Amino acid sequence: MRTLRFHENGEPADVLRLETAPVPEPGPGRIRVAVHACGLAPADWALCRGLFPGTLPRGIGCDVSGIVEAVGPGVTDVAVGDRVFGTADFARQPSAGAADRAVLDHWFAVPEGLDLTRAAALPMALSTASWHLARLGLAADSTILINGAGTTIGYAAVQIAVIRGARVIATAGQTYAEQLRTLGAAVVGYGEGLAERVKALGAGQVDLAFDTAPPSGALPELVEIVGDDPKRVLTCSDMAAAAELGVRDTFHEDPAKRTDDELFGVFPEFAQLAAEGRFTVPVAGTFPLTDWRKALEISLTGHARGKLLLLPADAD
């Protein structure tokens, strides 16, 4: 099969190569799929650069949708031919989702009405957004500010928070501002002066803030907005500033609470909502597997404006 992977750490454009490798066999508690679509994310480029080091070679592409081809020992909830979406077992396999076939460590049925391309956009954005909102203690009738609502994680977080009954203030540019308002969020521009713009909304006390935007110096104002309590702010992006300000960040949340249920338990609910047109992760572009460099270039600009997907099954 074809697979996109790296044999050494470095800049992704330098170390990634599209090559031929043996089709992987699913071990206990794993399945193998013929990949329909694979989502790319900044985390993939961080893996290339050495995040979560492991045995090389390693593949990229965590978000996957496809058709089940084989099931490993102990798997009883799917059968060959089923449509599924989920996450590639990138840590224990020499290849991942950016390939003709992939071994998955978590998977869920794709409900009727949801196509495989849109399903592949869901896993990372959905699990990251829902987990961080749970860590913040989001509750119905609370008010949350989501900074970077135009990112895939931020866009997912806005929808989850609204569905859970929270009042949402979103920072975003013009690309998704109108869509976010339609979803039920009050939208303000990002950048300097954010605290004043939020105050001008007249929304009252903001209880929580979730930062999903690329590091831009926003954390001090987010702390101000939530009443100068840095523990009511959680970032999944600006780790350096979080450490200086006492803001919570992804990597210092209690790892014992990072359970499969917290990470993936919402998948069936939100896949069904996606099938009904009530939840979505924007797709910025789709590319044949051989056009991976084009997708990489767009991603590295930081302005993809949605999920970038590789489609290995497309004719190259």
C-alpha positions as a printed NumPy array, in Angstrom:
array([[  0.   ,   0.   ,   0.   ],
       [  0.979,   3.657,  -0.243],
       [  1.674,   5.508,   2.999],
       [  2.919,   8.968,   3.947],
       [  5.448,   8.746,   6.772],
       [  8.8  ,   9.916,   8.129],
       [ 11.978,   7.996,   9.024],
       [ 13.64 ,  10.834,  10.959],
       [ 12.496,  13.936,  12.772],
       [ 12.627,  17.323,  11.133],
       [ 10.581,  19.774,   9.126],
       [  7.672,  17.889,   7.552],
       [  8.434,  19.004,   3.996],
       [ 11.939,  17.584,   4.404],
       [ 11.266,  14.296,   6.189],
       [  7.91 ,  13.093,   4.909],
       [  7.856,  10.714,   1.968],
       [  5.111,   8.884,   0.12 ],
       [  6.286,   5.301,  -0.17 ],
       [  5.15 ,   1.69 ,  -0.433],
       [  4.836,  -0.415,   2.711],
       [  3.218,  -3.733,   3.717],
       [ -0.478,  -3.645,   4.551],
       [ -0.709,  -3.689,   8.372],
       [ -2.528,  -6.411,  10.292],
       [ -4.833,  -5.363,  13.14 ],
       [ -3.805,  -6.691,  16.533],
       [ -6.056,  -7.338,  19.524],
       [ -8.669,  -4.633,  19.954],
       [ -7.866,  -3.043,  16.591],
       [ -9.414,  -2.939,  13.133],
       [ -8.087,  -2.182,   9.654],
       [ -9.929,   0.014,   7.189],
       [ -9.585,   0.892,   3.546],
       [ -9.12 ,   4.631,   4.001],
       [-11.653,   6.872,   2.308],
       [-10.463,  10.141,   3.886],
       [ -7.788,  11.245,   6.325],
       [ -7.693,  14.576,   8.121],
       [ -4.477,  16.528,   8.551],
       [ -3.721,  18.853,  11.461],
       [ -0.871,  20.948,  12.92 ],
       [ -0.31 ,  18.065,  15.35 ],
       [  0.952,  15.995,  12.416],
       [  3.708,  18.482,  11.704],
       [  4.586,  18.538,  15.414],
       [  4.938,  14.739,  15.289],
       [  7.388,  15.094,  12.412],
       [  9.397,  17.558,  14.48 ],
       [  9.628,  15.166,  17.425],
       [  6.471,  15.521,  19.546],
       [  5.683,  12.233,  21.338],
       [  8.823,  10.488,  20.044],
       [  8.58 ,   6.79 ,  19.29 ],
       [  9.865,   4.039,  17.057],
       [ 10.49 ,   5.155,  13.48 ],
       [  9.21 ,   5.128,  10.8  ],
       [  5.92 ,   6.705,  11.804],
       [  2.929,   7.856,   9.822],
       [  0.788,  10.979,  10.007],
       [ -2.954,  11.508,   9.881],
       [ -4.965,  10.693,  12.992],
       [ -8.498,  11.363,  11.714],
       [ -9.77 ,   8.569,   9.465],
       [-12.911,   7.331,   7.793],
       [-13.255,   4.204,   5.698],
       [-14.619,   0.716,   5.189],
       [-13.687,  -2.08 ,   7.599],
       [-11.439,  -4.672,   5.933],
       [-10.272,  -6.765,   8.886],
       [-10.893,  -7.015,  12.636],
       [ -8.414,  -8.053,  15.291],
       [ -8.94 , -10.516,  18.138],
       [-11.545,  -9.422,  20.659],
       [-13.342,  -6.988,  18.369],
       [-17.069,  -7.709,  18.261],
       [-18.788,  -4.385,  17.536],
       [-17.975,  -4.084,  13.812],
       [-17.823,  -6.349,  10.797],
       [-16.051,  -6.31 ,   7.458],
       [-17.832,  -3.875,   5.157],
       [-19.024,  -1.475,   7.879],
       [-18.552,   2.281,   7.429],
       [-16.607,   3.764,  10.347],
       [-14.701,   6.854,  11.416],
       [-12.169,   7.203,  14.202],
       [ -8.497,   7.543,  15.046],
       [ -5.446,   5.844,  13.574],
       [ -3.146,   3.915,  15.912],
       [ -0.231,   6.183,  15.   ],
       [  1.76 ,   5.452,  18.17 ],
       [  1.981,   1.679,  17.707],
       [  2.081,   1.338,  13.921],
       [  4.735,   2.281,  11.331],
       [  2.008,   4.027,   9.316],
       [ -1.141,   5.992,  10.149],
       [ -4.172,   7.442,   8.416],
       [ -2.452,   9.068,   5.433],
       [ -2.292,   5.757,   3.609],
       [ -4.395,   3.417,   1.512],
       [ -5.141,   1.35 ,   4.613],
       [ -4.937,   2.132,   8.33 ],
       [ -5.218,   0.403,  11.682],
       [ -7.638,   2.186,  14.025],
       [ -7.539,   2.139,  17.823],
       [-10.91 ,   3.906,  18.276],
       [-13.826,   3.741,  15.859],
       [-17.526,   4.52 ,  15.591],
       [-20.242,   3.763,  13.084],
       [-20.899,   6.401,  10.443],
       [-24.661,   7.01 ,  10.698],
       [-26.953,   7.11 ,   7.703],
       [-26.906,  10.583,   6.21 ],
       [-23.261,  11.357,   7.023],
       [-20.828,  10.878,   4.156],
       [-17.361,   9.467,   4.765],
       [-15.574,  12.666,   3.785],
       [-17.38 ,  14.794,   6.379],
       [-17.01 ,  12.008,   8.945],
       [-13.212,  12.123,   8.63 ],
       [-13.214,  15.79 ,   9.669],
       [-14.777,  15.039,  13.052],
       [-12.462,  13.051,  15.374],
       [ -9.677,  15.4  ,  16.482],
       [-11.766,  18.582,  16.522],
       [-14.621,  16.881,  18.347],
       [-12.544,  15.04 ,  20.943],
       [-10.275,  18.031,  21.632],
       [-13.126,  20.511,  21.95 ],
       [-15.369,  18.3  ,  24.071],
       [-12.553,  17.23 ,  26.399],
       [-11.383,  20.781,  27.064],
       [-14.923,  22.01 ,  27.689],
       [-15.421,  19.172,  30.166],
       [-12.166,  20.071,  31.94 ],
       [-13.344,  23.671,  32.226],
       [-16.564,  22.481,  33.844],
       [-18.876,  23.94 ,  31.222],
       [-22.483,  23.926,  32.417],
       [-25.826,  25.026,  31.04 ],
       [-26.498,  28.736,  31.621],
       [-22.795,  29.517,  31.993],
       [-21.11 ,  32.04 ,  29.706],
       [-17.969,  30.983,  27.864],
       [-15.652,  32.86 ,  25.549],
       [-14.069,  30.724,  22.833],
       [-10.999,  32.407,  21.39 ],
       [-10.203,  31.286,  17.867],
       [-13.663,  30.071,  16.92 ],
       [-12.626,  29.966,  13.278],
       [-10.275,  27.057,  13.95 ],
       [-11.689,  23.552,  13.579],
       [-11.433,  22.993,  17.343],
       [-12.944,  26.376,  18.144],
       [-15.784,  25.928,  15.647],
       [-16.582,  22.542,  17.177],
       [-16.386,  23.987,  20.694],
       [-18.897,  26.739,  19.875],
       [-21.422,  24.184,  18.661],
       [-20.902,  21.847,  21.62 ],
       [-21.271,  24.705,  24.107],
       [-24.467,  25.976,  22.465],
       [-25.933,  22.465,  22.354],
       [-25.108,  22.075,  26.054],
       [-27.068,  25.225,  26.854],
       [-24.224,  27.679,  27.445],
       [-24.09 ,  31.292,  26.305],
       [-21.177,  31.642,  23.872],
       [-19.004,  34.577,  22.886],
       [-16.697,  33.729,  19.985],
       [-13.689,  35.546,  18.593],
       [-13.297,  35.096,  14.851],
       [-12.433,  36.8  ,  11.59 ],
       [-14.833,  37.385,   8.731],
       [-14.565,  33.901,   7.207],
       [-16.819,  32.234,   9.775],
       [-18.32 ,  35.181,  11.675],
       [-21.763,  34.958,  10.091],
       [-21.921,  31.16 ,  10.416],
       [-20.986,  31.423,  14.084],
       [-23.755,  33.945,  14.684],
       [-26.185,  31.596,  12.975],
       [-25.057,  28.858,  15.353],
       [-26.031,  31.076,  18.288],
       [-22.763,  32.744,  19.317],
       [-22.112,  36.432,  19.847],
       [-19.07 ,  37.198,  17.682],
       [-16.325,  39.761,  18.266],
       [-13.068,  40.35 ,  16.434],
       [ -9.856,  38.965,  17.837],
       [ -6.736,  40.964,  18.657],
       [ -5.828,  43.82 ,  20.967],
       [ -8.754,  45.4  ,  22.78 ],
       [-10.659,  42.15 ,  23.105],
       [-11.635,  42.789,  26.721],
       [-13.262,  46.105,  25.805],
       [-15.132,  44.592,  22.86 ],
       [-16.486,  41.805,  25.061],
       [-17.532,  44.304,  27.726],
       [-19.358,  46.344,  25.063],
       [-21.554,  43.336,  24.288],
       [-23.25 ,  43.814,  27.644],
       [-23.306,  40.053,  28.223],
       [-22.387,  40.323,  31.899],
       [-19.893,  38.116,  33.67 ],
       [-17.942,  35.688,  31.477],
       [-17.417,  32.517,  33.496],
       [-14.904,  30.592,  31.382],
       [-12.55 ,  31.013,  28.428],
       [-11.231,  28.357,  26.054],
       [ -8.281,  29.446,  23.9  ],
       [ -7.899,  27.542,  20.622],
       [ -6.222,  30.247,  18.528],
       [ -2.561,  30.206,  17.478],
       [ -0.435,  32.03 ,  20.079],
       [ -1.05 ,  35.752,  19.661],
       [ -0.725,  37.333,  23.099],
       [ -4.442,  36.994,  23.89 ],
       [ -4.166,  35.161,  27.215],
       [ -3.737,  38.227,  29.47 ],
       [ -6.996,  39.703,  28.149],
       [ -8.766,  36.347,  28.472],
       [ -7.758,  36.274,  32.151],
       [ -9.1  ,  39.816,  32.569],
       [-12.373,  38.876,  30.871],
       [-13.077,  36.011,  33.308],
       [-12.55 ,  38.191,  36.372],
       [ -8.765,  37.937,  36.68 ],
       [ -8.872,  34.243,  37.575],
       [ -6.356,  32.372,  35.362],
       [ -7.758,  29.005,  36.46 ],
       [-10.943,  29.761,  34.549],
       [ -8.957,  29.921,  31.3  ],
       [ -7.764,  26.816,  29.454],
       [ -5.565,  26.879,  26.339],
       [ -4.722,  24.126,  23.896],
       [ -2.23 ,  26.255,  21.98 ],
       [ -0.247,  28.891,  23.93 ],
       [  1.637,  26.755,  26.446],
       [  4.47 ,  29.242,  27.006],
       [  2.225,  32.156,  27.947],
       [  0.034,  29.862,  30.05 ],
       [  2.998,  28.928,  32.226],
       [  3.837,  32.592,  32.82 ],
       [  0.272,  33.611,  33.689],
       [ -0.895,  30.561,  35.653],
       [ -3.419,  29.695,  32.939],
       [ -4.364,  26.047,  32.571],
       [ -3.104,  24.216,  29.497],
       [ -3.757,  20.887,  27.798],
       [ -0.61 ,  19.12 ,  28.912],
       [ -0.921,  19.964,  32.608],
       [ -4.513,  18.845,  33.073],
       [ -4.774,  15.694,  35.214],
       [ -3.747,  12.831,  32.86 ],
       [ -5.702,  10.362,  34.978],
       [ -8.868,  12.109,  33.832],
       [ -7.963,  11.808,  30.137],
       [-10.064,   8.679,  29.763],
       [-11.42 ,   7.152,  26.573],
       [-14.914,   8.009,  27.726],
       [-14.042,  11.69 ,  28.165],
       [-12.187,  11.805,  24.848],
       [-14.517,   9.736,  22.692],
       [-17.774,   9.265,  24.594],
       [-19.54 ,  12.049,  22.694],
       [-18.721,  10.655,  19.239],
       [-21.974,   8.713,  18.632],
       [-24.101,  11.69 ,  19.733],
       [-22.305,  14.222,  17.564],
       [-21.936,  11.925,  14.558],
       [-25.713,  11.607,  14.599],
       [-26.073,  15.376,  14.923],
       [-23.701,  15.747,  11.966],
       [-25.847,  13.33 ,   9.962],
       [-28.852,  15.516,  10.758],
       [-27.019,  18.693,   9.712],
       [-26.842,  19.999,  13.291],
       [-23.079,  19.73 ,  13.828],
       [-20.164,  20.167,  11.457],
       [-16.439,  20.677,  11.206],
       [-15.69 ,  22.883,   8.175],
       [-13.686,  21.254,   5.379],
       [-11.32 ,  23.674,   3.651],
       [-10.135,  21.328,   0.929],
       [ -9.687,  17.743,  -0.237],
       [ -6.635,  16.35 ,  -2.003],
       [ -5.553,  13.056,  -3.57 ],
       [ -2.841,  11.343,  -1.522],
       [ -0.196,  12.282,  -4.091],
       [ -1.019,  15.987,  -3.573],
       [ -0.044,  15.889,   0.106],
       [  2.558,  18.625,  -0.358],
       [ -0.113,  21.063,  -1.502],
       [ -2.135,  20.311,   1.634],
       [  0.991,  20.728,   3.773],
       [  1.775,  24.117,   2.255],
       [ -1.734,  25.377,   2.965],
       [ -1.655,  24.047,   6.529],
       [  1.706,  25.657,   7.295],
       [  0.341,  29.097,   6.398],
       [ -1.846,  28.883,   9.506],
       [ -4.824,  30.04 ,   7.43 ],
       [ -6.362,  26.819,   6.164],
       [ -9.81 ,  27.962,   7.372],
       [-11.054,  24.46 ,   7.93 ],
       [-10.028,  20.82 ,   7.842],
       [ -7.677,  19.607,   5.114],
       [ -8.389,  16.051,   3.984],
       [ -6.417,  13.543,   1.942],
       [ -8.536,  11.128,  -0.12 ],
       [ -6.402,   8.041,  -0.855],
       [ -9.239,   6.346,  -2.734],
       [ -9.396,   9.174,  -5.303],
       [ -7.694,   8.548,  -8.614],
       [ -4.294,  10.258,  -8.501]])
